Amino acid sequence: MNPDQKKTVLRMIPYGIYVLTADDGNGNISAATVNWVTQTAFAPPLLVVGVKTDSGAYQTVKAAHSFALNMLGKDQKSLAFTFFRPADVSDGKLSGQSFRKGTTGAPILIDVPGAMECRVISIVEQGDHHIVVGEAIDAHLNKPLTGRPDSAILEMKDLGETVFYGG
Ligand SMILES: Cc1cc2nc3c(=O)[nH]c(=O)nc-3n(C[C@H](O)[C@H](O)[C@H](O)COP(=O)(O)O)c2cc1C
């Protein structure tokens, strides 16, 4: 396989941008910007996320057996960059962002258009990112939407000419 062609072909896959959050109930709260996300079943509603195994987010999701995917809005590029770095909780805020606890305890960011909470039902342990399979158990629509829901979300291509995760 030609490595440049491999990279270019893999970078043709379009991605939304999400903040993955989890709270293990033992003082560990994590948040990380992710893009390797998709729905994989209607019944039950399943989602998968590719999560870096050496990240704090992976440890917390595993311990919590649950997570939330916070959907970033089109105009929330700066939030994406905030959560590329490990998150911290201070003054009741998550890396400076207001949040509330969801049904699973996972932080739901107040300023995002919506969030989906999932219970972890399986983890596929292959490669440097493991596939976390979650069943959607609670949906939060923080703001009313007009138009297609997938037009509301920040996408990888909105982050700039040189930003990719994949390849
Ligand atoms: C553009 C971009 C996309 C990313 N997508 C993912 C992803 O899909 N899965 C993942 O585990 N990490 C992804 N990351 C890395 C995480 O954002 C980063 O490891 C995390 O925020 C670090 O915090 P943590 O170690 O506390 O989890 C991405 C980073 C960038 C720059």
The ligand as an SDF file (V2000), in Angstrom:
LIG
                    3D

 31 33  0  0  0  0  0  0  0  0999 V2000
   -8.8590   16.7500   15.0720 C   0  0  0  0  0  0  0  0  0  0  0  0
   -8.7580   15.7910   16.2370 C   0  0  0  0  0  0  0  0  0  0  0  0
   -9.6390   14.7190   16.3310 C   0  0  0  0  0  0  0  0  0  0  0  0
   -9.5430   13.7920   17.3860 C   0  0  0  0  0  0  0  0  0  0  0  0
  -10.3550   12.7010   17.3960 N   0  0  0  0  0  0  0  0  0  0  0  0
  -10.1860   11.7610   18.3520 C   0  0  0  0  0  0  0  0  0  0  0  0
  -10.9680   10.5670   18.3530 C   0  0  0  0  0  0  0  0  0  0  0  0
  -11.8190   10.3260   17.4930 O   0  0  0  0  0  0  0  0  0  0  0  0
  -10.7670    9.6810   19.3640 N   0  0  0  0  0  0  0  0  0  0  0  0
   -9.8450    9.8940   20.3550 C   0  0  0  0  0  0  0  0  0  0  0  0
   -9.7040    9.0550   21.2470 O   0  0  0  0  0  0  0  0  0  0  0  0
   -9.0970   11.0150   20.3870 N   0  0  0  0  0  0  0  0  0  0  0  0
   -9.2390   11.9410   19.4180 C   0  0  0  0  0  0  0  0  0  0  0  0
   -8.4670   13.0720   19.4360 N   0  0  0  0  0  0  0  0  0  0  0  0
   -7.5220   13.2480   20.5450 C   0  0  0  0  0  0  0  0  0  0  0  0
   -8.2180   13.7940   21.7890 C   0  0  0  0  0  0  0  0  0  0  0  0
   -8.8730   15.0320   21.5310 O   0  0  0  0  0  0  0  0  0  0  0  0
   -7.1540   13.9910   22.9370 C   0  0  0  0  0  0  0  0  0  0  0  0
   -6.4170   12.8200   23.0600 O   0  0  0  0  0  0  0  0  0  0  0  0
   -7.7680   14.2410   24.2600 C   0  0  0  0  0  0  0  0  0  0  0  0
   -8.4940   15.4270   24.2930 O   0  0  0  0  0  0  0  0  0  0  0  0
   -6.6930   14.2830   25.3530 C   0  0  0  0  0  0  0  0  0  0  0  0
   -7.3060   14.2940   26.5950 O   0  0  0  0  0  0  0  0  0  0  0  0
   -7.3570   13.0130   27.5920 P   0  0  0  0  0  0  0  0  0  0  0  0
   -6.0230   12.3040   27.5460 O   0  0  0  0  0  0  0  0  0  0  0  0
   -7.6720   13.6040   28.9180 O   0  0  0  0  0  0  0  0  0  0  0  0
   -8.4580   12.1290   27.1360 O   0  0  0  0  0  0  0  0  0  0  0  0
   -8.5490   13.9790   18.4010 C   0  0  0  0  0  0  0  0  0  0  0  0
   -7.6830   15.0590   18.3180 C   0  0  0  0  0  0  0  0  0  0  0  0
   -7.7360   15.9440   17.2460 C   0  0  0  0  0  0  0  0  0  0  0  0
   -6.7300   17.0730   17.1650 C   0  0  0  0  0  0  0  0  0  0  0  0
  1  2  1  0
  2  3  1  0
  2 30  2  0
  3  4  2  0
  4  5  1  0
  4 28  1  0
  5  6  2  0
  6  7  1  0
  6 13  1  0
  7  8  2  0
  7  9  1  0
  9 10  1  0
 10 11  2  0
 10 12  1  0
 12 13  2  0
 13 14  1  0
 14 15  1  0
 14 28  1  0
 15 16  1  0
 16 17  1  0
 16 18  1  0
 18 19  1  0
 18 20  1  0
 20 21  1  0
 20 22  1  0
 22 23  1  0
 23 24  1  0
 24 25  2  0
 24 26  1  0
 24 27  1  0
 28 29  2  0
 29 30  1  0
 30 31  1  0
M  END
$$$$
